[in-house]
Amino acid sequence: MSSSSTAPGSGPVTDAGPLSLCAREPHVPADRLVAEMVPPPRFDSVRFATYIPDPNQPSQTEAVRVLEGFAAGLGAAPAPSGGGLRGFLGFGRAKAPKTPAGPRGVYLDGGYGVGKTHLLASLWHAAPAEPARKAFGTFVELTNLVGALGFQQTVRTLSGHSLLCIDEFELDDPGDTVLVSTLLGKLVEAGVALAATSNTLPGKLGEGRFAAADFLREIQGLSAHFRALRIDGEDYRHRGLPEAPAPFSDEEVRTTAFATEGASLDDFPGLLEHLAKVHPSRYGALTDGVRAVCLTGVRPVPDQSTALRLVVLADRLYDREVPVLASGLPFDRLFSEEMLNGGYRKKYFRAISRLTALARDAKGLVAP
Protein backbone atom coordinates (compact mmCIF):
# COMPACT_ATOMS: atom_id res chain seq x y z
CA MET A 1 0.00 0.00 0.00
CA SER A 2 1.46 3.36 -0.96
CA SER A 3 1.84 6.26 1.43
CA SER A 4 -0.74 8.25 -0.51
CA SER A 5 -3.51 5.70 -0.01
CA THR A 6 -6.37 6.32 2.34
CA ALA A 7 -8.72 4.12 4.31
CA PRO A 8 -12.33 5.26 3.96
CA GLY A 9 -13.35 7.20 7.03
CA SER A 10 -9.99 6.59 8.71
CA GLY A 11 -7.88 9.51 7.54
CA PRO A 12 -4.62 9.32 5.59
CA VAL A 13 -2.33 6.34 5.76
CA THR A 14 0.80 7.01 7.80
CA ASP A 15 3.93 7.54 5.72
CA ALA A 16 6.14 5.21 7.73
CA GLY A 17 3.62 2.39 7.92
CA PRO A 18 2.80 0.40 11.04
CA LEU A 19 5.29 -0.77 13.64
CA SER A 20 6.15 -4.44 14.14
CA LEU A 21 6.44 -6.07 17.54
CA CYS A 22 8.46 -8.84 15.90
CA ALA A 23 11.14 -6.30 14.95
CA ARG A 24 11.64 -5.25 18.56
CA GLU A 25 14.12 -6.77 21.01
CA PRO A 26 13.93 -4.46 24.04
CA HIS A 27 16.54 -4.39 26.80
CA VAL A 28 15.32 -3.17 30.18
CA PRO A 29 17.90 -1.91 32.74
CA ALA A 30 17.43 -2.87 36.36
CA ASP A 31 16.80 0.70 37.50
CA ARG A 32 13.80 0.89 35.16
CA LEU A 33 12.39 -2.27 36.73
CA VAL A 34 12.46 -0.58 40.15
CA ALA A 35 11.15 2.79 38.92
CA GLU A 36 8.24 1.12 37.15
CA MET A 37 6.96 -0.69 40.24
CA VAL A 38 3.85 1.47 40.31
CA PRO A 39 0.28 0.73 39.18
CA PRO A 40 0.19 0.44 35.36
CA PRO A 41 -1.53 3.11 33.24
CA ARG A 42 -4.91 1.35 33.26
CA PHE A 43 -4.94 1.60 37.05
CA ASP A 44 -3.17 4.94 37.48
CA SER A 45 -6.37 6.84 38.20
CA VAL A 46 -8.38 4.19 40.03
CA ARG A 47 -9.41 4.80 43.62
CA PHE A 48 -11.70 3.11 46.12
CA ALA A 49 -14.34 5.67 45.14
CA THR A 50 -14.19 4.57 41.49
CA TYR A 51 -14.70 0.89 42.28
CA ILE A 52 -18.33 0.02 41.52
CA PRO A 53 -19.41 -2.91 43.73
CA ASP A 54 -21.95 -5.33 42.33
CA PRO A 55 -25.08 -4.73 44.46
CA ASN A 56 -25.69 -8.46 44.42
CA GLN A 57 -22.28 -9.17 45.94
CA PRO A 58 -21.98 -7.64 49.43
CA SER A 59 -18.44 -9.01 49.80
CA GLN A 60 -17.29 -6.38 47.29
CA THR A 61 -18.58 -3.50 49.39
CA GLU A 62 -17.11 -5.08 52.51
CA ALA A 63 -13.71 -5.43 50.81
CA VAL A 64 -13.64 -1.71 50.05
CA ARG A 65 -14.49 -0.88 53.67
CA VAL A 66 -11.77 -3.15 55.06
CA LEU A 67 -9.12 -1.97 52.61
CA GLU A 68 -9.84 1.69 53.31
CA GLY A 69 -9.25 0.98 56.99
CA PHE A 70 -6.11 -1.00 56.18
CA ALA A 71 -4.72 1.89 54.12
CA ALA A 72 -5.42 4.36 56.92
CA GLY A 73 -3.68 2.05 59.38
CA LEU A 74 -0.49 2.09 57.34
CA GLY A 75 0.11 5.59 58.63
CA ALA A 76 0.51 4.23 62.16
CA ALA A 77 3.90 3.84 63.78
CA PRO A 78 5.72 0.68 62.63
CA ALA A 79 6.70 -2.11 64.96
CA PRO A 80 10.04 -1.70 66.78
CA SER A 81 12.88 -3.09 64.70
CA GLY A 82 13.73 -5.57 67.41
CA GLY A 83 10.28 -7.10 67.27
CA GLY A 84 11.01 -9.37 64.33
CA LEU A 85 8.09 -11.31 62.96
CA ARG A 86 6.22 -11.15 66.27
CA GLY A 87 6.63 -7.39 66.26
CA PHE A 88 5.13 -7.19 62.81
CA LEU A 89 2.05 -8.95 64.07
CA GLY A 90 1.71 -6.67 67.04
CA PHE A 91 3.12 -8.92 69.76
CA GLY A 92 5.56 -7.17 72.05
CA ARG A 93 4.85 -3.81 70.41
CA ALA A 94 4.53 -0.71 72.54
CA LYS A 95 0.86 0.22 72.74
CA ALA A 96 -0.19 3.00 70.39
CA PRO A 97 -3.85 3.92 69.96
CA LYS A 98 -3.56 4.46 66.21
CA THR A 99 -1.86 1.15 65.46
CA PRO A 100 -4.33 -1.41 64.07
CA ALA A 101 -4.51 -4.80 65.72
CA GLY A 102 -3.68 -7.98 63.83
CA PRO A 103 -1.65 -8.62 60.69
CA ARG A 104 -0.60 -5.74 58.48
CA GLY A 105 -1.05 -7.75 55.30
CA VAL A 106 -4.08 -8.51 53.12
CA TYR A 107 -4.79 -11.13 50.49
CA LEU A 108 -7.61 -10.50 48.01
CA ASP A 109 -9.24 -13.84 47.22
CA GLY A 110 -11.59 -14.01 44.24
CA GLY A 111 -12.12 -15.07 40.65
CA TYR A 112 -10.98 -13.19 37.57
CA GLY A 113 -12.75 -9.98 36.72
CA VAL A 114 -14.09 -9.10 40.18
CA GLY A 115 -11.82 -6.07 40.46
CA LYS A 116 -8.96 -7.37 42.62
CA THR A 117 -6.32 -5.40 40.73
CA HIS A 118 -8.48 -2.26 40.88
CA LEU A 119 -8.69 -2.64 44.66
CA LEU A 120 -5.00 -3.45 45.03
CA ALA A 121 -4.05 -0.36 43.02
CA SER A 122 -6.53 1.73 45.03
CA LEU A 123 -4.79 0.56 48.20
CA TRP A 124 -1.44 1.65 46.78
CA HIS A 125 -2.83 5.09 45.92
CA ALA A 126 -4.50 5.45 49.33
CA ALA A 127 -1.49 4.42 51.41
CA PRO A 128 -0.11 7.49 53.21
CA ALA A 129 3.45 7.38 51.87
CA GLU A 130 5.43 8.98 49.09
CA PRO A 131 5.26 7.02 45.80
CA ALA A 132 8.95 6.19 46.09
CA ARG A 133 8.19 4.32 49.34
CA LYS A 134 5.41 2.19 47.85
CA ALA A 135 5.89 -0.61 45.33
CA PHE A 136 3.34 -2.27 43.06
CA GLY A 137 4.07 -5.10 40.66
CA THR A 138 3.09 -8.53 39.48
CA PHE A 139 4.69 -11.66 40.86
CA VAL A 140 6.59 -12.05 37.56
CA GLU A 141 7.91 -8.50 37.81
CA LEU A 142 9.07 -9.17 41.37
CA THR A 143 10.95 -12.33 40.41
CA ASN A 144 12.48 -10.46 37.48
CA LEU A 145 13.65 -7.76 39.87
CA VAL A 146 15.39 -10.39 42.00
CA GLY A 147 17.02 -11.76 38.85
CA ALA A 148 18.22 -8.32 37.83
CA LEU A 149 19.42 -7.03 41.22
CA GLY A 150 20.18 -10.21 43.13
CA PHE A 151 18.37 -11.31 46.27
CA GLN A 152 20.23 -9.22 48.86
CA GLN A 153 20.09 -6.01 46.82
CA THR A 154 16.36 -6.52 46.25
CA VAL A 155 15.87 -6.87 50.01
CA ARG A 156 17.83 -3.66 50.62
CA THR A 157 15.96 -1.82 47.86
CA LEU A 158 12.46 -2.76 49.05
CA SER A 159 13.10 -2.70 52.81
CA GLY A 160 12.77 1.07 52.84
CA HIS A 161 9.22 0.84 51.51
CA SER A 162 6.11 1.09 53.63
CA LEU A 163 3.96 -1.09 51.34
CA LEU A 164 4.51 -3.78 48.72
CA CYS A 165 1.55 -4.78 46.54
CA ILE A 166 1.92 -8.01 44.55
CA ASP A 167 -0.63 -8.68 41.85
CA GLU A 168 -1.18 -12.18 40.45
CA PHE A 169 0.99 -14.04 42.95
CA GLU A 170 1.86 -17.20 41.03
CA LEU A 171 1.94 -20.48 42.90
CA ASP A 172 2.55 -22.82 39.98
CA ASP A 173 6.37 -22.72 40.27
CA PRO A 174 7.50 -24.06 43.67
CA GLY A 175 11.00 -22.57 43.26
CA ASP A 176 9.71 -19.06 42.60
CA THR A 177 7.16 -19.40 45.39
CA VAL A 178 9.90 -20.25 47.91
CA LEU A 179 12.10 -17.43 46.56
CA VAL A 180 9.40 -14.79 46.93
CA SER A 181 8.18 -16.15 50.27
CA THR A 182 11.75 -15.84 51.60
CA LEU A 183 11.99 -12.31 50.21
CA LEU A 184 8.69 -11.32 51.81
CA GLY A 185 9.86 -12.74 55.11
CA LYS A 186 12.85 -10.41 55.03
CA LEU A 187 10.64 -7.46 54.14
CA VAL A 188 8.20 -8.30 56.93
CA GLU A 189 11.09 -8.16 59.38
CA ALA A 190 11.88 -4.69 58.06
CA GLY A 191 8.30 -3.56 58.74
CA VAL A 192 7.02 -3.53 55.16
CA ALA A 193 3.25 -4.04 54.89
CA LEU A 194 2.09 -6.54 52.26
CA ALA A 195 -0.92 -6.91 49.99
CA ALA A 196 -1.46 -9.55 47.33
CA THR A 197 -3.76 -11.19 44.84
CA SER A 198 -2.89 -14.50 43.26
CA ASN A 199 -3.31 -17.02 40.49
CA THR A 200 -4.49 -20.58 40.74
CA LEU A 201 -2.41 -23.61 41.59
CA PRO A 202 -1.98 -26.34 38.97
CA GLY A 203 -4.83 -28.80 39.24
CA LYS A 204 -7.13 -26.37 41.05
CA LEU A 205 -10.17 -26.32 38.83
CA GLY A 206 -13.42 -25.55 40.63
CA GLU A 207 -14.56 -21.97 40.19
CA GLY A 208 -11.58 -20.52 38.32
CA ARG A 209 -10.18 -19.46 41.67
CA PHE A 210 -8.66 -21.19 44.65
CA ALA A 211 -9.41 -20.81 48.30
CA ALA A 212 -7.34 -18.50 50.46
CA ALA A 213 -6.20 -21.57 52.40
CA ASP A 214 -4.17 -22.68 49.38
CA PHE A 215 -2.41 -19.33 49.16
CA LEU A 216 -1.72 -19.20 52.88
CA ARG A 217 -0.39 -22.75 52.90
CA GLU A 218 1.93 -22.15 49.94
CA ILE A 219 3.56 -19.08 51.48
CA GLN A 220 4.16 -21.14 54.62
CA GLY A 221 5.47 -19.05 57.49
CA LEU A 222 4.04 -15.83 56.08
CA SER A 223 0.42 -16.93 56.36
CA ALA A 224 -0.09 -15.30 59.74
CA HIS A 225 0.68 -11.91 58.23
CA PHE A 226 -2.29 -11.92 55.88
CA ARG A 227 -5.94 -11.27 56.41
CA ALA A 228 -7.87 -12.91 53.57
CA LEU A 229 -10.69 -10.95 51.95
CA ARG A 230 -13.06 -13.04 49.86
CA ILE A 231 -14.45 -11.08 46.87
CA ASP A 232 -17.30 -12.83 45.10
CA GLY A 233 -18.84 -11.90 41.77
CA GLU A 234 -18.82 -12.36 38.03
CA ASP A 235 -16.26 -10.99 35.58
CA TYR A 236 -17.08 -7.26 35.41
CA ARG A 237 -15.68 -7.07 31.87
CA HIS A 238 -18.64 -9.20 30.78
CA ARG A 239 -21.21 -7.71 33.15
CA GLY A 240 -23.94 -6.23 30.99
CA LEU A 241 -21.66 -6.02 27.94
CA PRO A 242 -22.12 -7.57 24.50
CA GLU A 243 -20.31 -10.73 23.43
CA ALA A 244 -16.81 -10.50 22.00
CA PRO A 245 -16.81 -8.84 18.58
CA ALA A 246 -16.30 -11.07 15.55
CA PRO A 247 -12.81 -10.95 14.02
CA PHE A 248 -12.21 -8.63 11.08
CA SER A 249 -10.81 -9.57 7.68
CA ASP A 250 -7.08 -9.50 6.99
CA GLU A 251 -7.59 -6.51 4.69
CA GLU A 252 -9.53 -4.56 7.33
CA VAL A 253 -6.80 -5.22 9.89
CA ARG A 254 -3.99 -4.20 7.52
CA THR A 255 -5.82 -1.09 6.31
CA THR A 256 -6.53 0.00 9.89
CA ALA A 257 -2.91 -0.63 10.92
CA PHE A 258 -1.63 1.65 8.13
CA ALA A 259 -4.24 4.30 8.92
CA THR A 260 -3.66 4.36 12.70
CA GLU A 261 -0.73 6.31 14.05
CA GLY A 262 1.37 4.24 16.43
CA ALA A 263 -0.25 0.93 15.44
CA SER A 264 1.71 -2.29 15.10
CA LEU A 265 0.99 -4.97 12.51
CA ASP A 266 2.13 -8.57 12.86
CA ASP A 267 1.15 -12.03 11.74
CA PHE A 268 -0.09 -13.85 14.84
CA PRO A 269 1.97 -17.06 14.41
CA GLY A 270 5.08 -14.95 13.79
CA LEU A 271 4.44 -12.93 16.93
CA LEU A 272 4.10 -16.11 19.00
CA GLU A 273 7.48 -17.26 17.71
CA HIS A 274 9.03 -13.88 18.53
CA LEU A 275 7.70 -13.94 22.10
CA ALA A 276 9.83 -17.03 22.72
CA LYS A 277 12.94 -14.90 22.04
CA VAL A 278 12.01 -12.09 24.45
CA HIS A 279 12.01 -12.52 28.24
CA PRO A 280 8.50 -11.94 29.66
CA SER A 281 9.91 -9.19 31.89
CA ARG A 282 10.41 -7.18 28.68
CA TYR A 283 6.91 -7.57 27.25
CA GLY A 284 5.92 -4.21 28.70
CA ALA A 285 8.88 -2.55 26.98
CA LEU A 286 7.97 -4.47 23.81
CA THR A 287 4.78 -2.39 23.62
CA ASP A 288 6.35 1.00 24.43
CA GLY A 289 4.75 3.67 22.27
CA VAL A 290 2.31 1.25 20.63
CA ARG A 291 -1.19 2.71 20.44
CA ALA A 292 -2.92 -0.29 18.87
CA VAL A 293 -1.93 -3.89 18.15
CA CYS A 294 -3.14 -5.31 14.83
CA LEU A 295 -2.85 -9.06 14.27
CA THR A 296 -3.62 -11.17 11.24
CA GLY A 297 -4.27 -14.89 11.20
CA VAL A 298 -5.18 -15.50 14.85
CA ARG A 299 -5.31 -19.24 15.46
CA PRO A 300 -5.13 -21.58 18.47
CA VAL A 301 -1.83 -21.48 20.31
CA PRO A 302 0.16 -24.66 19.67
CA ASP A 303 1.40 -25.54 23.15
CA GLN A 304 1.28 -24.54 26.80
CA SER A 305 4.61 -22.69 26.90
CA THR A 306 3.45 -20.47 24.05
CA ALA A 307 0.07 -20.02 25.72
CA LEU A 308 1.64 -18.84 28.99
CA ARG A 309 3.79 -16.29 27.14
CA LEU A 310 0.69 -14.99 25.39
CA VAL A 311 -1.01 -14.59 28.79
CA VAL A 312 1.81 -12.29 29.93
CA LEU A 313 1.56 -10.21 26.76
CA ALA A 314 -2.21 -9.95 27.16
CA ASP A 315 -1.70 -8.69 30.73
CA ARG A 316 0.77 -6.02 29.63
CA LEU A 317 -1.50 -4.86 26.79
CA TYR A 318 -4.47 -4.71 29.13
CA ASP A 319 -2.51 -2.78 31.76
CA ARG A 320 -1.52 -0.24 29.11
CA GLU A 321 -5.01 -0.06 27.55
CA VAL A 322 -3.72 -0.97 24.09
CA PRO A 323 -6.62 -2.01 21.82
CA VAL A 324 -6.17 -5.24 19.84
CA LEU A 325 -7.62 -5.63 16.35
CA ALA A 326 -7.43 -9.11 14.85
CA SER A 327 -8.43 -11.37 11.98
CA GLY A 328 -8.74 -15.12 12.11
CA LEU A 329 -10.39 -16.88 15.02
CA PRO A 330 -12.09 -15.06 17.92
CA PHE A 331 -10.09 -14.85 21.13
CA ASP A 332 -12.28 -17.33 22.98
CA ARG A 333 -10.87 -20.02 20.68
CA LEU A 334 -7.20 -19.35 21.42
CA PHE A 335 -6.79 -22.14 23.94
CA SER A 336 -7.66 -25.80 23.57
CA GLU A 337 -10.22 -27.55 25.74
CA GLU A 338 -7.35 -29.41 27.38
CA MET A 339 -5.73 -26.11 28.35
CA LEU A 340 -8.99 -24.62 29.59
CA ASN A 341 -9.54 -27.67 31.79
CA GLY A 342 -5.96 -27.85 33.05
CA GLY A 343 -4.01 -26.36 35.91
CA TYR A 344 -3.50 -22.97 34.25
CA ARG A 345 -7.12 -22.48 33.32
CA LYS A 346 -7.48 -19.32 35.41
CA LYS A 347 -4.67 -17.61 33.48
CA TYR A 348 -6.20 -18.56 30.16
CA PHE A 349 -9.66 -17.36 31.09
CA ARG A 350 -8.17 -14.09 32.31
CA ALA A 351 -6.33 -13.68 29.00
CA ILE A 352 -9.52 -14.36 27.03
CA SER A 353 -11.41 -11.86 29.18
CA ARG A 354 -8.78 -9.15 28.77
CA LEU A 355 -8.20 -9.67 25.06
CA THR A 356 -11.96 -9.60 24.49
CA ALA A 357 -12.15 -6.25 26.31
CA LEU A 358 -9.29 -4.90 24.17
CA ALA A 359 -10.99 -6.19 21.01
CA ARG A 360 -14.08 -4.17 21.95
CA ASP A 361 -11.85 -1.12 22.40
CA ALA A 362 -10.42 -1.66 18.91
CA LYS A 363 -13.77 -1.62 17.09
CA GLY A 364 -13.74 2.16 16.89
CA LEU A 365 -10.50 2.12 14.90
CA VAL A 366 -12.07 0.41 11.90
CA ALA A 367 -13.66 2.52 9.20
CA PRO A 368 -17.43 2.00 8.74
C-alpha positions in Angstrom: 0.0 0.0 0.0 1.5 3.4 -1.0 1.8 6.3 1.4 -0.7 8.3 -0.5 -3.5 5.7 0.0 -6.4 6.3 2.3 -8.7 4.1 4.3 -12.3 5.3 4.0 -13.3 7.2 7.0 -10.0 6.6 8.7 -7.9 9.5 7.5 -4.6 9.3 5.6 -2.3 6.3 5.8 0.8 7.0 7.8 3.9 7.5 5.7 6.1 5.2 7.7 3.6 2.4 7.9 2.8 0.4 11.0 5.3 -0.8 13.6 6.1 -4.4 14.1 6.4 -6.1 17.5 8.5 -8.8 15.9 11.1 -6.3 15.0 11.6 -5.2 18.6 14.1 -6.8 21.0 13.9 -4.5 24.0 16.5 -4.4 26.8 15.3 -3.2 30.2 17.9 -1.9 32.7 17.4 -2.9 36.4 16.8 0.7 37.5 13.8 0.9 35.2 12.4 -2.3 36.7 12.5 -0.6 40.1 11.1 2.8 38.9 8.2 1.1 37.1 7.0 -0.7 40.2 3.8 1.5 40.3 0.3 0.7 39.2 0.2 0.4 35.4 -1.5 3.1 33.2 -4.9 1.4 33.3 -4.9 1.6 37.1 -3.2 4.9 37.5 -6.4 6.8 38.2 -8.4 4.2 40.0 -9.4 4.8 43.6 -11.7 3.1 46.1 -14.3 5.7 45.1 -14.2 4.6 41.5 -14.7 0.9 42.3 -18.3 0.0 41.5 -19.4 -2.9 43.7 -22.0 -5.3 42.3 -25.1 -4.7 44.5 -25.7 -8.5 44.4 -22.3 -9.2 45.9 -22.0 -7.6 49.4 -18.4 -9.0 49.8 -17.3 -6.4 47.3 -18.6 -3.5 49.4 -17.1 -5.1 52.5 -13.7 -5.4 50.8 -13.6 -1.7 50.0 -14.5 -0.9 53.7 -11.8 -3.1 55.1 -9.1 -2.0 52.6 -9.8 1.7 53.3 -9.3 1.0 57.0 -6.1 -1.0 56.2 -4.7 1.9 54.1 -5.4 4.4 56.9 -3.7 2.1 59.4 -0.5 2.1 57.3 0.1 5.6 58.6 0.5 4.2 62.2 3.9 3.8 63.8 5.7 0.7 62.6 6.7 -2.1 65.0 10.0 -1.7 66.8 12.9 -3.1 64.7 13.7 -5.6 67.4 10.3 -7.1 67.3 11.0 -9.4 64.3 8.1 -11.3 63.0 6.2 -11.1 66.3 6.6 -7.4 66.3 5.1 -7.2 62.8 2.0 -9.0 64.1 1.7 -6.7 67.0 3.1 -8.9 69.8 5.6 -7.2 72.1 4.8 -3.8 70.4 4.5 -0.7 72.5 0.9 0.2 72.7 -0.2 3.0 70.4 -3.9 3.9 70.0 -3.6 4.5 66.2 -1.9 1.2 65.5 -4.3 -1.4 64.1 -4.5 -4.8 65.7 -3.7 -8.0 63.8 -1.7 -8.6 60.7 -0.6 -5.7 58.5 -1.1 -7.7 55.3 -4.1 -8.5 53.1 -4.8 -11.1 50.5 -7.6 -10.5 48.0 -9.2 -13.8 47.2 -11.6 -14.0 44.2 -12.1 -15.1 40.6 -11.0 -13.2 37.6 -12.8 -10.0 36.7 -14.1 -9.1 40.2 -11.8 -6.1 40.5 -9.0 -7.4 42.6 -6.3 -5.4 40.7 -8.5 -2.3 40.9 -8.7 -2.6 44.7 -5.0 -3.4 45.0 -4.0 -0.4 43.0 -6.5 1.7 45.0 -4.8 0.6 48.2 -1.4 1.6 46.8 -2.8 5.1 45.9 -4.5 5.5 49.3 -1.5 4.4 51.4 -0.1 7.5 53.2 3.4 7.4 51.9 5.4 9.0 49.1 5.3 7.0 45.8 9.0 6.2 46.1 8.2 4.3 49.3 5.4 2.2 47.8 5.9 -0.6 45.3 3.3 -2.3 43.1 4.1 -5.1 40.7 3.1 -8.5 39.5 4.7 -11.7 40.9 6.6 -12.0 37.6 7.9 -8.5 37.8 9.1 -9.2 41.4 10.9 -12.3 40.4 12.5 -10.5 37.5 13.6 -7.8 39.9 15.4 -10.4 42.0 17.0 -11.8 38.8 18.2 -8.3 37.8 19.4 -7.0 41.2 20.2 -10.2 43.1 18.4 -11.3 46.3 20.2 -9.2 48.9 20.1 -6.0 46.8 16.4 -6.5 46.2 15.9 -6.9 50.0 17.8 -3.7 50.6 16.0 -1.8 47.9 12.5 -2.8 49.0 13.1 -2.7 52.8 12.8 1.1 52.8 9.2 0.8 51.5 6.1 1.1 53.6 4.0 -1.1 51.3 4.5 -3.8 48.7 1.6 -4.8 46.5 1.9 -8.0 44.6 -0.6 -8.7 41.8 -1.2 -12.2 40.4 1.0 -14.0 43.0 1.9 -17.2 41.0 1.9 -20.5 42.9 2.5 -22.8 40.0 6.4 -22.7 40.3 7.5 -24.1 43.7 11.0 -22.6 43.3 9.7 -19.1 42.6 7.2 -19.4 45.4 9.9 -20.3 47.9 12.1 -17.4 46.6 9.4 -14.8 46.9 8.2 -16.1 50.3 11.7 -15.8 51.6 12.0 -12.3 50.2 8.7 -11.3 51.8 9.9 -12.7 55.1 12.9 -10.4 55.0 10.6 -7.5 54.1 8.2 -8.3 56.9 11.1 -8.2 59.4 11.9 -4.7 58.1 8.3 -3.6 58.7 7.0 -3.5 55.2 3.3 -4.0 54.9 2.1 -6.5 52.3 -0.9 -6.9 50.0 -1.5 -9.5 47.3 -3.8 -11.2 44.8 -2.9 -14.5 43.3 -3.3 -17.0 40.5 -4.5 -20.6 40.7 -2.4 -23.6 41.6 -2.0 -26.3 39.0 -4.8 -28.8 39.2 -7.1 -26.4 41.0 -10.2 -26.3 38.8 -13.4 -25.5 40.6 -14.6 -22.0 40.2 -11.6 -20.5 38.3 -10.2 -19.5 41.7 -8.7 -21.2 44.6 -9.4 -20.8 48.3 -7.3 -18.5 50.5 -6.2 -21.6 52.4 -4.2 -22.7 49.4 -2.4 -19.3 49.2 -1.7 -19.2 52.9 -0.4 -22.7 52.9 1.9 -22.2 49.9 3.6 -19.1 51.5 4.2 -21.1 54.6 5.5 -19.0 57.5 4.0 -15.8 56.1 0.4 -16.9 56.4 -0.1 -15.3 59.7 0.7 -11.9 58.2 -2.3 -11.9 55.9 -5.9 -11.3 56.4 -7.9 -12.9 53.6 -10.7 -11.0 52.0 -13.1 -13.0 49.9 -14.4 -11.1 46.9 -17.3 -12.8 45.1 -18.8 -11.9 41.8 -18.8 -12.4 38.0 -16.3 -11.0 35.6 -17.1 -7.3 35.4 -15.7 -7.1 31.9 -18.6 -9.2 30.8 -21.2 -7.7 33.2 -23.9 -6.2 31.0 -21.7 -6.0 27.9 -22.1 -7.6 24.5 -20.3 -10.7 23.4 -16.8 -10.5 22.0 -16.8 -8.8 18.6 -16.3 -11.1 15.6 -12.8 -11.0 14.0 -12.2 -8.6 11.1 -10.8 -9.6 7.7 -7.1 -9.5 7.0 -7.6 -6.5 4.7 -9.5 -4.6 7.3 -6.8 -5.2 9.9 -4.0 -4.2 7.5 -5.8 -1.1 6.3 -6.5 0.0 9.9 -2.9 -0.6 10.9 -1.6 1.6 8.1 -4.2 4.3 8.9 -3.7 4.4 12.7 -0.7 6.3 14.1 1.4 4.2 16.4 -0.2 0.9 15.4 1.7 -2.3 15.1 1.0 -5.0 12.5 2.1 -8.6 12.9 1.2 -12.0 11.7 -0.1 -13.9 14.8 2.0 -17.1 14.4 5.1 -15.0 13.8 4.4 -12.9 16.9 4.1 -16.1 19.0 7.5 -17.3 17.7 9.0 -13.9 18.5 7.7 -13.9 22.1 9.8 -17.0 22.7 12.9 -14.9 22.0 12.0 -12.1 24.5 12.0 -12.5 28.2 8.5 -11.9 29.7 9.9 -9.2 31.9 10.4 -7.2 28.7 6.9 -7.6 27.3 5.9 -4.2 28.7 8.9 -2.6 27.0 8.0 -4.5 23.8 4.8 -2.4 23.6 6.3 1.0 24.4 4.7 3.7 22.3 2.3 1.2 20.6 -1.2 2.7 20.4 -2.9 -0.3 18.9 -1.9 -3.9 18.2 -3.1 -5.3 14.8 -2.8 -9.1 14.3 -3.6 -11.2 11.2 -4.3 -14.9 11.2 -5.2 -15.5 14.9 -5.3 -19.2 15.5 -5.1 -21.6 18.5 -1.8 -21.5 20.3 0.2 -24.7 19.7 1.4 -25.5 23.2 1.3 -24.5 26.8 4.6 -22.7 26.9 3.5 -20.5 24.1 0.1 -20.0 25.7 1.6 -18.8 29.0 3.8 -16.3 27.1 0.7 -15.0 25.4 -1.0 -14.6 28.8 1.8 -12.3 29.9 1.6 -10.2 26.8 -2.2 -10.0 27.2 -1.7 -8.7 30.7 0.8 -6.0 29.6 -1.5 -4.9 26.8 -4.5 -4.7 29.1 -2.5 -2.8 31.8 -1.5 -0.2 29.1 -5.0 -0.1 27.6 -3.7 -1.0 24.1 -6.6 -2.0 21.8 -6.2 -5.2 19.8 -7.6 -5.6 16.3 -7.4 -9.1 14.9 -8.4 -11.4 12.0 -8.7 -15.1 12.1 -10.4 -16.9 15.0 -12.1 -15.1 17.9 -10.1 -14.8 21.1 -12.3 -17.3 23.0 -10.9 -20.0 20.7 -7.2 -19.3 21.4 -6.8 -22.1 23.9 -7.7 -25.8 23.6 -10.2 -27.5 25.7 -7.4 -29.4 27.4 -5.7 -26.1 28.3 -9.0 -24.6 29.6 -9.5 -27.7 31.8 -6.0 -27.8 33.1 -4.0 -26.4 35.9 -3.5 -23.0 34.3 -7.1 -22.5 33.3 -7.5 -19.3 35.4 -4.7 -17.6 33.5 -6.2 -18.6 30.2 -9.7 -17.4 31.1 -8.2 -14.1 32.3 -6.3 -13.7 29.0 -9.5 -14.4 27.0 -11.4 -11.9 29.2 -8.8 -9.2 28.8 -8.2 -9.7 25.1 -12.0 -9.6 24.5 -12.1 -6.2 26.3 -9.3 -4.9 24.2 -11.0 -6.2 21.0 -14.1 -4.2 21.9 -11.8 -1.1 22.4 -10.4 -1.7 18.9 -13.8 -1.6 17.1 -13.7 2.2 16.9 -10.5 2.1 14.9 -12.1 0.4 11.9 -13.7 2.5 9.2 -17.4 2.0 8.7 
